Amino acid sequence: MDLSGLLSALRSLPEYHAALAAFEGEARARQPVAFKLARANRTPVAAALAADVQRPTLVVCARADRALTLAEELAVWSEASRVLYFPEPDPIFYEYDAWRPQTIRARLIALTALTHPNLQ
């Protein structure tokens, strides 16, 4: 079974429809949604939900290396949406070094995509 077949099987589950309904609710009525998924299942579920809600989706990770890995995995699983990574600053928080231009640019692109989803 290919990736699209796996995503189709995922989308046929009643639990997926409940999660999708929670994401598509009115902004004021929308409740935080927490999933208790195994790590291997998180990426395909996030990719399917992001594609189905048709708006920018933010996925938060506890560690920067996990966020980078997740961004790479989402790029494979996502059907049509682009995946942006919000990198951590280059210097450690107590250092006074300047951030690299690539870090600043990647952060600005990610924030712009979240605040202005119609800009591509």
N, CA, C and O atoms as CSV, one atom per row, in Angstrom:
chain,resi,resn,atom,element,x,y,z
A,1,MET,N,N,0.845,-1.165,0.000
A,1,MET,CA,C,0.000,0.000,0.000
A,1,MET,C,C,0.900,1.241,0.000
A,1,MET,O,O,1.863,1.308,0.765
A,2,ASP,N,N,0.596,2.208,-0.841
A,2,ASP,CA,C,1.394,3.427,-0.911
A,2,ASP,C,C,0.922,4.435,0.136
A,2,ASP,O,O,-0.021,4.172,0.882
A,3,LEU,N,N,1.592,5.598,0.184
A,3,LEU,CA,C,1.271,6.605,1.197
A,3,LEU,C,C,-0.159,7.122,1.066
A,3,LEU,O,O,-0.838,7.315,2.075
A,4,SER,N,N,-0.625,7.347,-0.159
A,4,SER,CA,C,-1.989,7.850,-0.326
A,4,SER,C,C,-3.010,6.813,0.141
A,4,SER,O,O,-4.059,7.177,0.672
A,5,GLY,N,N,-2.714,5.532,-0.050
A,5,GLY,CA,C,-3.605,4.483,0.433
A,5,GLY,C,C,-3.655,4.436,1.951
A,5,GLY,O,O,-4.712,4.207,2.539
A,6,LEU,N,N,-2.503,4.655,2.583
A,6,LEU,CA,C,-2.471,4.696,4.042
A,6,LEU,C,C,-3.235,5.902,4.581
A,6,LEU,O,O,-3.949,5.802,5.578
A,7,LEU,N,N,-3.076,7.051,3.905
A,7,LEU,CA,C,-3.822,8.235,4.339
A,7,LEU,C,C,-5.323,8.043,4.134
A,7,LEU,O,O,-6.120,8.513,4.946
A,8,SER,N,N,-5.713,7.363,3.067
A,8,SER,CA,C,-7.138,7.074,2.839
A,8,SER,C,C,-7.691,6.172,3.933
A,8,SER,O,O,-8.804,6.380,4.416
A,9,ALA,N,N,-6.910,5.171,4.320
A,9,ALA,CA,C,-7.345,4.282,5.401
A,9,ALA,C,C,-7.453,5.052,6.720
A,9,ALA,O,O,-8.371,4.820,7.506
A,10,LEU,N,N,-6.526,5.952,6.951
A,10,LEU,CA,C,-6.579,6.780,8.152
A,10,LEU,C,C,-7.815,7.670,8.154
A,10,LEU,O,O,-8.479,7.826,9.179
A,11,ARG,N,N,-8.116,8.251,6.998
A,11,ARG,CA,C,-9.272,9.148,6.891
A,11,ARG,C,C,-10.608,8.416,7.029
A,11,ARG,O,O,-11.635,9.055,7.259
A,12,SER,N,N,-10.612,7.112,6.894
A,12,SER,CA,C,-11.859,6.356,7.022
A,12,SER,C,C,-12.202,6.023,8.477
A,12,SER,O,O,-13.297,5.530,8.750
A,13,LEU,N,N,-11.296,6.281,9.401
A,13,LEU,CA,C,-11.539,5.958,10.803
A,13,LEU,C,C,-12.472,6.977,11.453
A,13,LEU,O,O,-12.349,8.175,11.196
A,14,PRO,N,N,-13.398,6.522,12.285
A,14,PRO,CA,C,-14.304,7.465,12.964
A,14,PRO,C,C,-13.559,8.418,13.905
A,14,PRO,O,O,-13.978,9.563,14.074
A,15,GLU,N,N,-12.478,7.969,14.508
A,15,GLU,CA,C,-11.695,8.828,15.389
A,15,GLU,C,C,-11.076,9.990,14.616
A,15,GLU,O,O,-10.948,11.099,15.136
A,16,TYR,N,N,-10.695,9.720,13.366
A,16,TYR,CA,C,-10.130,10.790,12.539
A,16,TYR,C,C,-11.190,11.840,12.243
A,16,TYR,O,O,-10.904,13.037,12.270
A,17,HIS,N,N,-12.413,11.400,11.960
A,17,HIS,CA,C,-13.498,12.346,11.679
A,17,HIS,C,C,-13.813,13.201,12.913
A,17,HIS,O,O,-14.129,14.383,12.782
A,18,ALA,N,N,-13.727,12.609,14.105
A,18,ALA,CA,C,-13.955,13.378,15.329
A,18,ALA,C,C,-12.857,14.420,15.517
A,18,ALA,O,O,-13.134,15.553,15.912
A,19,ALA,N,N,-11.628,14.045,15.240
A,19,ALA,CA,C,-10.521,14.992,15.354
A,19,ALA,C,C,-10.652,16.107,14.328
A,19,ALA,O,O,-10.409,17.273,14.638
A,20,LEU,N,N,-11.032,15.756,13.127
A,20,LEU,CA,C,-11.204,16.753,12.074
A,20,LEU,C,C,-12.330,17.725,12.428
A,20,LEU,O,O,-12.216,18.925,12.178
A,21,ALA,N,N,-13.403,17.217,13.001
A,21,ALA,CA,C,-14.508,18.082,13.416
A,21,ALA,C,C,-14.054,19.047,14.509
A,21,ALA,O,O,-14.492,20.197,14.539
A,22,ALA,N,N,-13.190,18.596,15.394
A,22,ALA,CA,C,-12.676,19.470,16.454
A,22,ALA,C,C,-11.827,20.589,15.865
A,22,ALA,O,O,-11.870,21.719,16.353
A,23,PHE,N,N,-11.065,20.292,14.833
A,23,PHE,CA,C,-10.226,21.302,14.196
A,23,PHE,C,C,-11.031,22.264,13.335
A,23,PHE,O,O,-10.648,23.424,13.188
A,24,GLU,N,N,-12.121,21.811,12.774
A,24,GLU,CA,C,-12.899,22.645,11.863
A,24,GLU,C,C,-13.973,23.465,12.562
A,24,GLU,O,O,-14.697,24.210,11.901
A,25,GLY,N,N,-14.098,23.349,13.882
A,25,GLY,CA,C,-15.112,24.105,14.612
A,25,GLY,C,C,-14.843,25.601,14.567
A,25,GLY,O,O,-13.781,26.049,14.136
A,26,GLU,N,N,-15.826,26.357,15.020
A,26,GLU,CA,C,-15.673,27.807,15.098
A,26,GLU,C,C,-14.498,28.132,16.010
A,26,GLU,O,O,-14.220,27.404,16.963
A,27,ALA,N,N,-13.813,29.231,15.712
A,27,ALA,CA,C,-12.613,29.593,16.462
A,27,ALA,C,C,-12.916,29.764,17.952
A,27,ALA,O,O,-12.116,29.352,18.792
A,28,ARG,N,N,-14.054,30.362,18.287
A,28,ARG,CA,C,-14.387,30.580,19.693
A,28,ARG,C,C,-14.792,29.282,20.388
A,28,ARG,O,O,-14.556,29.116,21.585
A,29,ALA,N,N,-15.389,28.378,19.653
A,29,ALA,CA,C,-15.870,27.134,20.245
A,29,ALA,C,C,-14.831,26.020,20.191
A,29,ALA,O,O,-15.018,24.971,20.808
A,30,ARG,N,N,-13.752,26.233,19.470
A,30,ARG,CA,C,-12.752,25.186,19.284
A,30,ARG,C,C,-12.022,24.912,20.596
A,30,ARG,O,O,-11.534,25.835,21.249
A,31,GLN,N,N,-11.953,23.673,20.964
A,31,GLN,CA,C,-11.257,23.253,22.167
A,31,GLN,C,C,-9.888,22.706,21.797
A,31,GLN,O,O,-9.707,22.193,20.693
A,32,PRO,N,N,-8.923,22.806,22.701
A,32,PRO,CA,C,-7.621,22.183,22.417
A,32,PRO,C,C,-7.803,20.679,22.209
A,32,PRO,O,O,-8.596,20.033,22.894
A,33,VAL,N,N,-7.066,20.147,21.267
A,33,VAL,CA,C,-7.162,18.730,20.953
A,33,VAL,C,C,-5.829,18.080,21.284
A,33,VAL,O,O,-4.782,18.524,20.815
A,34,ALA,N,N,-5.870,17.041,22.084
A,34,ALA,CA,C,-4.661,16.303,22.436
A,34,ALA,C,C,-4.859,14.847,22.015
A,34,ALA,O,O,-5.873,14.222,22.324
A,35,PHE,N,N,-3.876,14.339,21.314
A,35,PHE,CA,C,-3.924,12.951,20.866
A,35,PHE,C,C,-2.916,12.143,21.665
A,35,PHE,O,O,-1.831,12.623,21.993
A,36,LYS,N,N,-3.286,10.925,21.969
A,36,LYS,CA,C,-2.353,10.005,22.613
A,36,LYS,C,C,-1.955,8.978,21.555
A,36,LYS,O,O,-2.447,7.849,21.539
A,37,LEU,N,N,-1.056,9.401,20.680
A,37,LEU,CA,C,-0.639,8.561,19.566
A,37,LEU,C,C,0.791,8.078,19.768
A,37,LEU,O,O,1.616,8.764,20.372
A,38,ALA,N,N,1.061,6.908,19.261
A,38,ALA,CA,C,2.442,6.446,19.225
A,38,ALA,C,C,3.231,7.357,18.287
A,38,ALA,O,O,2.662,7.909,17.345
A,39,ARG,N,N,4.514,7.520,18.526
A,39,ARG,CA,C,5.326,8.444,17.737
A,39,ARG,C,C,5.241,8.130,16.241
A,39,ARG,O,O,5.225,9.053,15.426
A,40,ALA,N,N,5.187,6.878,15.871
A,40,ALA,CA,C,5.138,6.514,14.456
A,40,ALA,C,C,3.839,6.958,13.792
A,40,ALA,O,O,3.801,7.137,12.574
A,41,ASN,N,N,2.791,7.137,14.559
A,41,ASN,CA,C,1.492,7.528,14.006
A,41,ASN,C,C,1.294,9.036,13.937
A,41,ASN,O,O,0.388,9.498,13.244
A,42,ARG,N,N,2.097,9.798,14.620
A,42,ARG,CA,C,1.885,11.242,14.705
A,42,ARG,C,C,2.059,11.943,13.362
A,42,ARG,O,O,1.271,12.825,13.020
A,43,THR,N,N,3.063,11.571,12.610
A,43,THR,CA,C,3.350,12.262,11.359
A,43,THR,C,C,2.232,12.082,10.331
A,43,THR,O,O,1.772,13.080,9.777
A,44,PRO,N,N,1.770,10.852,10.047
A,44,PRO,CA,C,0.687,10.734,9.065
A,44,PRO,C,C,-0.608,11.408,9.520
A,44,PRO,O,O,-1.328,11.966,8.691
A,45,VAL,N,N,-0.917,11.369,10.807
A,45,VAL,CA,C,-2.135,12.027,11.295
A,45,VAL,C,C,-2.009,13.537,11.130
A,45,VAL,O,O,-2.949,14.190,10.678
A,46,ALA,N,N,-0.856,14.098,11.493
A,46,ALA,CA,C,-0.638,15.545,11.342
A,46,ALA,C,C,-0.705,15.952,9.875
A,46,ALA,O,O,-1.281,16.991,9.552
A,47,ALA,N,N,-0.132,15.158,8.990
A,47,ALA,CA,C,-0.150,15.482,7.561
A,47,ALA,C,C,-1.572,15.442,7.007
A,47,ALA,O,O,-1.962,16.321,6.238
A,48,ALA,N,N,-2.342,14.436,7.390
A,48,ALA,CA,C,-3.716,14.329,6.895
A,48,ALA,C,C,-4.581,15.459,7.428
A,48,ALA,O,O,-5.364,16.043,6.678
A,49,LEU,N,N,-4.453,15.774,8.705
A,49,LEU,CA,C,-5.244,16.861,9.279
A,49,LEU,C,C,-4.876,18.205,8.656
A,49,LEU,O,O,-5.756,19.009,8.348
A,50,ALA,N,N,-3.588,18.450,8.471
A,50,ALA,CA,C,-3.157,19.711,7.870
A,50,ALA,C,C,-3.697,19.851,6.452
A,50,ALA,O,O,-4.084,20.946,6.043
A,51,ALA,N,N,-3.727,18.760,5.703
A,51,ALA,CA,C,-4.252,18.820,4.336
A,51,ALA,C,C,-5.767,19.015,4.329
A,51,ALA,O,O,-6.298,19.705,3.458
A,52,ASP,N,N,-6.458,18.419,5.283
A,52,ASP,CA,C,-7.920,18.469,5.279
A,52,ASP,C,C,-8.499,19.758,5.846
A,52,ASP,O,O,-9.598,20.149,5.453
A,53,VAL,N,N,-7.807,20.425,6.746
A,53,VAL,CA,C,-8.366,21.663,7.316
A,53,VAL,C,C,-8.127,22.855,6.401
A,53,VAL,O,O,-8.751,23.901,6.585
A,54,GLN,N,N,-7.257,22.727,5.440
A,54,GLN,CA,C,-7.026,23.770,4.432
A,54,GLN,C,C,-6.634,25.123,5.035
A,54,GLN,O,O,-7.085,26.172,4.576
A,55,ARG,N,N,-5.801,25.082,6.054
A,55,ARG,CA,C,-5.241,26.317,6.610
A,55,ARG,C,C,-3.920,25.957,7.275
A,55,ARG,O,O,-3.663,24.784,7.543
A,56,PRO,N,N,-3.087,26.945,7.541
A,56,PRO,CA,C,-1.800,26.635,8.176
A,56,PRO,C,C,-1.996,25.907,9.501
A,56,PRO,O,O,-2.895,26.230,10.277
A,57,THR,N,N,-1.159,24.942,9.738
A,57,THR,CA,C,-1.234,24.131,10.937
A,57,THR,C,C,0.114,24.169,11.633
A,57,THR,O,O,1.151,23.997,10.993
A,58,LEU,N,N,0.106,24.389,12.918
A,58,LEU,CA,C,1.327,24.462,13.706
A,58,LEU,C,C,1.467,23.194,14.524
A,58,LEU,O,O,0.556,22.818,15.262
A,59,VAL,N,N,2.607,22.536,14.391
A,59,VAL,CA,C,2.905,21.339,15.164
A,59,VAL,C,C,4.083,21.689,16.066
A,59,VAL,O,O,5.123,22.142,15.588
A,60,VAL,N,N,3.920,21.479,17.359
A,60,VAL,CA,C,4.943,21.848,18.338
A,60,VAL,C,C,5.640,20.588,18.833
A,60,VAL,O,O,5.002,19.581,19.139
A,61,CYS,N,N,6.965,20.671,18.902
A,61,CYS,CA,C,7.775,19.560,19.403
A,61,CYS,C,C,8.561,20.026,20.622
A,61,CYS,O,O,8.832,21.217,20.777
A,62,ALA,N,N,8.917,19.096,21.473
A,62,ALA,CA,C,9.647,19.437,22.691
A,62,ALA,C,C,11.124,19.718,22.423
A,62,ALA,O,O,11.750,20.480,23.159
A,63,ARG,N,N,11.678,19.118,21.389
A,63,ARG,CA,C,13.111,19.288,21.118
A,63,ARG,C,C,13.306,19.740,19.680
A,63,ARG,O,O,12.542,19.368,18.790
A,64,ALA,N,N,14.329,20.538,19.467
A,64,ALA,CA,C,14.610,21.083,18.137
A,64,ALA,C,C,14.967,19.986,17.140
A,64,ALA,O,O,14.553,20.054,15.983
A,65,ASP,N,N,15.726,18.979,17.563
A,65,ASP,CA,C,16.088,17.910,16.631
A,65,ASP,C,C,14.858,17.108,16.220
A,65,ASP,O,O,14.773,16.653,15.079
A,66,ARG,N,N,13.915,16.930,17.121
A,66,ARG,CA,C,12.668,16.220,16.779
A,66,ARG,C,C,11.819,17.052,15.828
A,66,ARG,O,O,11.165,16.507,14.939
A,67,ALA,N,N,11.826,18.372,16.010
A,67,ALA,CA,C,11.074,19.253,15.108
A,67,ALA,C,C,11.629,19.178,13.691
A,67,ALA,O,O,10.864,19.140,12.728
A,68,LEU,N,N,12.938,19.159,13.556
A,68,LEU,CA,C,13.545,19.061,12.230
A,68,LEU,C,C,13.220,17.720,11.581
A,68,LEU,O,O,12.910,17.662,10.391
A,69,THR,N,N,13.290,16.651,12.354
A,69,THR,CA,C,12.939,15.328,11.829
A,69,THR,C,C,11.476,15.280,11.412
A,69,THR,O,O,11.143,14.735,10.360
A,70,LEU,N,N,10.606,15.848,12.234
A,70,LEU,CA,C,9.180,15.867,11.907
A,70,LEU,C,C,8.916,16.671,10.645
A,70,LEU,O,O,8.087,16.276,9.825
A,71,ALA,N,N,9.605,17.791,10.476
A,71,ALA,CA,C,9.424,18.599,9.262
A,71,ALA,C,C,9.825,17.802,8.024
A,71,ALA,O,O,9.151,17.869,6.996
A,72,GLU,N,N,10.906,17.060,8.118
A,72,GLU,CA,C,11.336,16.236,6.980
A,72,GLU,C,C,10.337,15.122,6.697
A,72,GLU,O,O,10.044,14.833,5.537
A,73,GLU,N,N,9.811,14.493,7.748
A,73,GLU,CA,C,8.824,13.427,7.571
A,73,GLU,C,C,7.514,13.971,7.016
A,73,GLU,O,O,6.892,13.340,6.162
A,74,LEU,N,N,7.091,15.136,7.493
A,74,LEU,CA,C,5.853,15.737,6.988
A,74,LEU,C,C,5.965,16.088,5.512
A,74,LEU,O,O,4.976,16.014,4.782
A,75,ALA,N,N,7.152,16.467,5.068
A,75,ALA,CA,C,7.340,16.771,3.653
A,75,ALA,C,C,7.076,15.536,2.792
A,75,ALA,O,O,6.612,15.659,1.658
A,76,VAL,N,N,7.366,14.363,3.317
A,76,VAL,CA,C,7.110,13.120,2.582
A,76,VAL,C,C,5.624,12.768,2.630
A,76,VAL,O,O,5.046,12.373,1.618
A,77,TRP,N,N,5.010,12.910,3.795
A,77,TRP,CA,C,3.618,12.517,3.978
A,77,TRP,C,C,2.626,13.519,3.408
A,77,TRP,O,O,1.534,13.133,2.988
A,78,SER,N,N,2.983,14.794,3.385
A,78,SER,CA,C,2.011,15.807,2.950
A,78,SER,C,C,1.742,15.659,1.466
A,78,SER,O,O,2.648,15.414,0.670
A,79,GLU,N,N,0.482,15.814,1.112
A,79,GLU,CA,C,0.075,15.583,-0.273
A,79,GLU,C,C,0.338,16.791,-1.153
A,79,GLU,O,O,0.870,16.641,-2.254
A,80,ALA,N,N,-0.016,17.973,-0.702
A,80,ALA,CA,C,0.149,19.147,-1.547
A,80,ALA,C,C,0.661,20.355,-0.772
A,80,ALA,O,O,1.157,21.310,-1.369
A,81,SER,N,N,0.545,20.317,0.534
A,81,SER,CA,C,0.922,21.493,1.314
A,81,SER,C,C,2.429,21.540,1.518
A,81,SER,O,O,3.112,20.516,1.542
A,82,ARG,N,N,2.918,22.758,1.662
A,82,ARG,CA,C,4.343,22.895,1.938
A,82,ARG,C,C,4.555,22.844,3.438
A,82,ARG,O,O,3.669,23.198,4.215
A,83,VAL,N,N,5.724,22.405,3.835
A,83,VAL,CA,C,6.067,22.264,5.237
A,83,VAL,C,C,7.164,23.273,5.543
A,83,VAL,O,O,8.202,23.302,4.881
A,84,LEU,N,N,6.921,24.094,6.547
A,84,LEU,CA,C,7.898,25.087,6.963
A,84,LEU,C,C,8.434,24.718,8.338
A,84,LEU,O,O,7.717,24.167,9.174
A,85,TYR,N,N,9.688,25.027,8.553
A,85,TYR,CA,C,10.361,24.722,9.811
A,85,TYR,C,C,10.701,26.042,10.496
A,85,TYR,O,O,11.209,26.962,9.854
A,86,PHE,N,N,10.429,26.139,11.772
A,86,PHE,CA,C,10.734,27.328,12.567
A,86,PHE,C,C,11.986,27.002,13.385
A,86,PHE,O,O,11.884,26.456,14.483
A,87,PRO,N,N,13.165,27.335,12.854
A,87,PRO,CA,C,14.409,26.897,13.510
A,87,PRO,C,C,14.675,27.637,14.812
A,87,PRO,O,O,14.211,28.758,15.025
A,88,GLU,N,N,15.432,26.978,15.668
A,88,GLU,CA,C,15.835,27.630,16.904
A,88,GLU,C,C,16.973,28.608,16.611
A,88,GLU,O,O,17.675,28.451,15.612
A,89,PRO,N,N,17.165,29.605,17.460
A,89,PRO,CA,C,18.264,30.550,17.244
A,89,PRO,C,C,19.610,29.829,17.265
A,89,PRO,O,O,19.778,28.821,17.952
A,90,ASP,N,N,20.541,30.350,16.520
A,90,ASP,CA,C,21.865,29.711,16.437
A,90,ASP,C,C,22.657,29.831,17.738
A,90,ASP,O,O,23.158,28.823,18.235
A,91,PRO,N,N,22.785,31.033,18.306
A,91,PRO,CA,C,23.520,31.103,19.575
A,91,PRO,C,C,22.658,30.617,20.730
A,91,PRO,O,O,21.429,30.639,20.661
A,92,ILE,N,N,23.315,30.184,21.777
A,92,ILE,CA,C,22.616,29.783,22.994
A,92,ILE,C,C,22.028,31.041,23.630
A,92,ILE,O,O,22.552,32.134,23.418
A,93,PHE,N,N,20.954,30.908,24.404
A,93,PHE,CA,C,20.197,32.066,24.869
A,93,PHE,C,C,21.019,33.079,25.657
A,93,PHE,O,O,20.639,34.249,25.705
A,94,TYR,N,N,22.116,32.687,26.270
A,94,TYR,CA,C,22.910,33.644,27.041
A,94,TYR,C,C,24.059,34.235,26.230
A,94,TYR,O,O,24.791,35.079,26.746
A,95,GLU,N,N,24.237,33.826,24.997
A,95,GLU,CA,C,25.270,34.391,24.134
A,95,GLU,C,C,24.736,35.619,23.410
A,95,GLU,O,O,23.535,35.733,23.164
A,96,TYR,N,N,25.623,36.521,23.076
A,96,TYR,CA,C,25.229,37.758,22.398
A,96,TYR,C,C,25.583,37.745,20.915
A,96,TYR,O,O,25.676,38.801,20.289
A,97,ASP,N,N,25.777,36.580,20.361
A,97,ASP,CA,C,26.104,36.473,18.939
A,97,ASP,C,C,24.862,36.745,18.089
A,97,ASP,O,O,23.730,36.570,18.538
A,98,ALA,N,N,25.102,37.170,16.869
A,98,ALA,CA,C,24.005,37.434,15.932
A,98,ALA,C,C,23.478,36.116,15.358
A,98,ALA,O,O,24.205,35.131,15.234
A,99,TRP,N,N,22.202,36.137,15.016
A,99,TRP,CA,C,21.608,34.982,14.355
A,99,TRP,C,C,22.045,34.972,12.899
A,99,TRP,O,O,22.309,36.019,12.308
A,100,ARG,N,N,22.117,33.784,12.335
A,100,ARG,CA,C,22.442,33.667,10.914
A,100,ARG,C,C,21.267,34.187,10.087
A,100,ARG,O,O,20.116,34.070,10.506
A,101,PRO,N,N,21.551,34.761,8.914
A,101,PRO,CA,C,20.458,35.247,8.053
A,101,PRO,C,C,19.485,34.137,7.649
A,101,PRO,O,O,18.294,34.402,7.481
A,102,GLN,N,N,19.967,32.898,7.491
A,102,GLN,CA,C,19.094,31.790,7.113
A,102,GLN,C,C,18.070,31.495,8.216
A,102,GLN,O,O,16.918,31.169,7.928
A,103,THR,N,N,18.496,31.611,9.472
A,103,THR,CA,C,17.585,31.382,10.591
A,103,THR,C,C,16.514,32.458,10.636
A,103,THR,O,O,15.334,32.157,10.819
A,104,ILE,N,N,16.914,33.704,10.472
A,104,ILE,CA,C,15.969,34.815,10.491
A,104,ILE,C,C,14.965,34.672,9.355
A,104,ILE,O,O,13.763,34.859,9.545
A,105,ARG,N,N,15.472,34.336,8.173
A,105,ARG,CA,C,14.594,34.202,6.995
A,105,ARG,C,C,13.599,33.068,7.179
A,105,ARG,O,O,12.416,33.237,6.886
A,106,ALA,N,N,14.059,31.903,7.664
A,106,ALA,CA,C,13.161,30.759,7.862
A,106,ALA,C,C,12.085,31.074,8.892
A,106,ALA,O,O,10.935,30.667,8.730
A,107,ARG,N,N,12.447,31.795,9.948
A,107,ARG,CA,C,11.459,32.170,10.957
A,107,ARG,C,C,10.440,33.154,10.410
A,107,ARG,O,O,9.247,33.030,10.686
A,108,LEU,N,N,10.899,34.129,9.639
A,108,LEU,CA,C,9.980,35.103,9.057
A,108,LEU,C,C,9.019,34.447,8.073
A,108,LEU,O,O,7.836,34.785,8.041
A,109,ILE,N,N,9.515,33.521,7.278
A,109,ILE,CA,C,8.652,32.818,6.326
A,109,ILE,C,C,7.584,32.012,7.068
A,109,ILE,O,O,6.418,32.020,6.675
A,110,ALA,N,N,7.982,31.312,8.146
A,110,ALA,CA,C,7.023,30.507,8.904
A,110,ALA,C,C,5.979,31.393,9.581
A,110,ALA,O,O,4.791,31.071,9.552
A,111,LEU,N,N,6.396,32.490,10.182
A,111,LEU,CA,C,5.443,33.382,10.843
A,111,LEU,C,C,4.514,34.049,9.834
A,111,LEU,O,O,3.328,34.230,10.111
A,112,THR,N,N,5.035,34.411,8.681
A,112,THR,CA,C,4.197,35.013,7.636
A,112,THR,C,C,3.157,34.009,7.154
A,112,THR,O,O,2.005,34.379,6.924
A,113,ALA,N,N,3.541,32.754,6.999
A,113,ALA,CA,C,2.594,31.733,6.549
A,113,ALA,C,C,1.480,31.518,7.565
A,113,ALA,O,O,0.344,31.240,7.182
A,114,LEU,N,N,1.788,31.643,8.852
A,114,LEU,CA,C,0.764,31.476,9.889
A,114,LEU,C,C,-0.173,32.678,9.968
A,114,LEU,O,O,-1.369,32.523,10.215
A,115,THR,N,N,0.365,33.863,9.762
A,115,THR,CA,C,-0.459,35.064,9.907
A,115,THR,C,C,-1.149,35.495,8.622
A,115,THR,O,O,-2.193,36.147,8.668
A,116,HIS,N,N,-0.581,35.141,7.483
A,116,HIS,CA,C,-1.160,35.480,6.186
A,116,HIS,C,C,-1.185,34.222,5.306
A,116,HIS,O,O,-0.337,34.081,4.425
A,117,PRO,N,N,-2.125,33.320,5.523
A,117,PRO,CA,C,-2.113,32.039,4.804
A,117,PRO,C,C,-2.326,32.166,3.301
A,117,PRO,O,O,-2.000,31.234,2.567
A,118,ASN,N,N,-2.858,33.277,2.821
A,118,ASN,CA,C,-3.104,33.417,1.382
A,118,ASN,C,C,-1.846,33.790,0.617
A,118,ASN,O,O,-1.819,33.665,-0.607
A,119,LEU,N,N,-0.815,34.239,1.296
A,119,LEU,CA,C,0.446,34.550,0.628
A,119,LEU,C,C,1.220,33.253,0.421
A,119,LEU,O,O,1.414,32.487,1.365
A,120,GLN,N,N,1.645,33.015,-0.761
A,120,GLN,CA,C,2.420,31.798,-1.026
A,120,GLN,C,C,3.775,32.125,-1.566
A,120,GLN,O,O,4.563,31.221,-1.846
